[in-house]
Structure formats: structure tokens, C-alpha cells
Amino acid sequence: MERVTATYLIETALPVEKAAATLAGEQSSGTFVAVPGETEELKQRFAARVEAIRPLESVAVPSIPTGRAPAAGYQRAEVKVSWSVENFGTNLPTLVSTLQGNLYELAQFSGLKLMDFDVPASFAAKFRGPAFGIAGTRRLAGVEGRPLIGTIIKPSIGLSPAQTAEMVRVLVAAGIDFVKDDELMADPPHSPFDARVDAIMRVINDHAQRTGKKVMYAFNISDEVDAMQRHYDKIVASGGTCAMISVNSVGLAATKKLCDRGQLSIHGHRNGWGMLNRHPLLGIEFPAFQKLQRLAGVDQLHVNGIANKFWESDDSVVRSITSCRAAEPLGKPLLPVVSSGQWGGQAPETWRRTQTVDLLYMAGGGIQAHPDGAAAGVRSLQLWWEAAVAGLTVEQAVAKHPLLAKSQAKFGGK
């Protein structure tokens, strides 16, 4: 029987082999004592297996509380565990319960993080995955050979549908490729979802009719499942091409239900990510997270950005971009969404570190707060990326394009 294999970073006061065996037992057929039904035949078929252990450093202080008396020391290790695919079938929530369930509560561990997992091709093939991914999203947005340049409606909340549509009018005239609702904007009384879609799509459809370019707008449909279905239908009926889902808020099953419809490119916002990842020895790393979202069918996924406004390091961001662009599972890469305190001056380093233009590069304040207005903000990002791909440094880019001096002066010290 084919198997799913997961890699964990663990920390424990026990011998590592014993702790790993506890993990495998808790997450498959075992419990805290032997029970009559767990026969050798059953264990052979359904029990998890510890496939490999790589000892790492020892530490004197536990990374997280265990509920037990302090020990003399704690050992860290990388542990690989596998399960038969028969344990969960093609059921993503049960896969998550297996990979991440009660093991985080085990007192045997003072640190545990799911780093990555791999599934057999036959297992992945049971899921359609992204309907659009990188190539399809590019096709819908009409952008090839460069990053998609995008922005977020700011202020995040408080604008009426008419005010939002007027902002979109300026942005589409300036040549923006992508605009999205903020994750805090869904269906509030001051900006009802249907009215906002009507106002914005009038602008986008009129512009597309005149110019042939249809700007992609990601309307935030995050809500109860029935409401999300209605909002999805509204976008399709209005000629839209994209819906945004706060994937951690609505859950994996709800995300998959919307993705499975396949009519819109799904923009996956990962707000709440720090809760899942920020502690170095607790939670889940992005390579594993993006695989779950890819199996669910998300097309675009947030990865933060170089020199971002949050806690995440540049190395972590680069790993996230790389994992989104990897072929497997399904041979369907995700479009990395670079955001969080971005402006054009981070483009040269982003290009240097990733060597790819398969990005949705988003700047909220970095466009909206440009000294010469949002239209100048769009143009500056386009020029910054032209300079980045040409191999220019920030200083060389400003020398070649004096227009960029204003964005550097405004945002360069932040």
C-alpha cells in the first residue's frame, strides 16, 4: 500500500526513538495503553511507521511548556513518519487530523512542527487541485513575461461601493493588473457585497470593452458556506474572474468546495498565518501548508515579501515562493502572492533571490500612498520591475528612471 510521509522537527526530554514511536502510535492505531483490538495484523496494515530519525542539537530549556516537571535536557531531531493512504482515503480534513492532530498536545514533546509532507502521485491525482494556477491566472489577467502588479483597496474598511469603484477607475486607467478587497472587507452594511460587485465590475467591464484588458479583481467571499456560494455566483454573473478566500478562517473543506467549482481563479489569503507558524518549534511550515491548499484547489497564495512589514525572514519568504512554484503535487504550481509592506524598491532583491517573474507583486500603501497619486504608484512599480529584471540595483534603477526617486524618498526608509 502506498504511503504518505511527513517530516517533523521535534524537541523532547525522552529518548528520541521513544518520542517518535509515541507520535506514530498516537496518530494511527495506538493509544496510551495496549488494547485488545490492536492486533499485529491490524498494526501491519494501519499503524504509522517511523521511517527516519536525524538527531540535532540539545537544549537546556524547553521551547514550549509540557505540563510536566522540568527535565535535565531536551533533544531536538528531524523525524520522518509514514502512513498508509488507506488510513484516510481522499479526505483532506482527515489527512490534516493525521498529520497535525493530537500530536501537538502530547506531553512527550516540548516542541513539534510539521515541516513538509509528500503524497504518492496516485493519491494527489484524486484531487483536481488548482483550476488556473500560474498559467491560467496569467491568461485571465492578460499578463505575460512579467509579474502581475496588484494592489489592495485601502482604507481596508469604511469605503462605500461608489468610493471603491472610483478608486478602481483610477487604478485600471493607470494599467494595474490586479486589485483585491482587504481581508477585513467582506459583506458589511456600509459596503454590501452585491452592490460593491456591481459598482466595481461596471468600471472593469467598461475598461475591458474599450481596451481589451480585463483587470482581475479578487472579491472577498469569506463567509458562511451558503453565503460564499451566493457571492461566487454573483461574481461569475457579473463577469468577474477571481474570488478571494481567507483560507484559515473558512477552513480547508469550505475552501475546496469553492475551488472545485472551477469558474474563478481563487486567491488564497493566509491571514492568521503567524498563529500557525511564528513559533520556531510549533505549528506548520509553509511547504506543508501550501500543499494542503494546492490539493484543495487554491490558485494564488500569499507568501509575504522581501523586507516585509511582519516578522518573517527573507529566507523564509524565498522558501515559500520556491515551494509554490514547485511542480508537485499535481504538476500544478501556485502563483505566489508577494505582499506585506511592499513597494517597488524591494523588486531588485526579490528578483535577485528568486529569479522569477511568476509572481503577483502587490503593494497597498506602496501604490495608494505614492506622492503623485495611485496612478504614479502603479507606473513606478512597473518601472521598478523592469529595472530589477534588467539586473539593476536600487541606485542604478533610480539613475535610469528619475521618476523612481519619489517612491524611494517616500518608502525607502520604512
Order of alpha helices (4+ residues) and beta strands (2+ residues): beta-alpha-alpha-beta-beta-alpha-beta-alpha-alpha-beta-alpha-beta-alpha-beta-alpha-beta-alpha-alpha-beta-alpha-beta-alpha-beta-alpha-beta-alpha-beta-alpha-alpha-alpha-alpha
